[in-house]
Amino acid sequence: MLIDKLRGPMLDEFFEGILALESVEECYAFFDDLCTLNEVKALTQRYQVAKMLHNDHTYIEIEARTKASTATISRVKRTVTNGSGSYDMLFKRLEK
């Protein structure tokens, strides 16, 4: 995993902070303080691309709905296909 290069107490603390958020409204407030508008848009877009890939949508459908470039879709597809499996785990949990 690429993020393993950053693994350590500071990143652990950051993730623990995110896990401490208790509602969507708290997430809105936190990410509003943490990220720029463009950063939130990029994260949201990648998440939606991954979700659509998980649900077997075509590149054309994904591009039309998310406005993501084919390059972005390809990068996300690589992580969905060859990554750590976190997208699959998350989407399966959310389906329940």
Summary of the structure (lengths in Angstrom):
residues: 96
radius of gyration: 14.7
end to end distance: 27.1
largest distance: 41.2
contacts: 206
relative contact order: 0.09
helix: 80%
strand: 0%
